[in-house]
Amino acid sequence: MEDMLELILSTLFMPFESKYENFLHRINRMPHKALKIIFKVLLILIPFALIFGLCCLCSYLFRGYWI
């Protein structure tokens, strides 16, 4: 089961890997350390927020109520 989940996740996120690396490289070239930290935190939190929102939407559509 874990192998199948890993395969599904790697298939979904593989096309975005190069863009993620490019964006991370761009962040590291910024002169201000505070902006680097803010953008790195956003780079991590935004995908989690999108996944959580998608889970809530699917829960609402299939079960009729939010999580």
Protein Blocks (a to p, Z undefined) as FASTA:
>chain_A
ZZmmmmmmmmmmmmmmmmmmmmmmmmmmpmblklmmmmmmmmmmmmmmmmmmmmmmmmmm
mnopaZZ
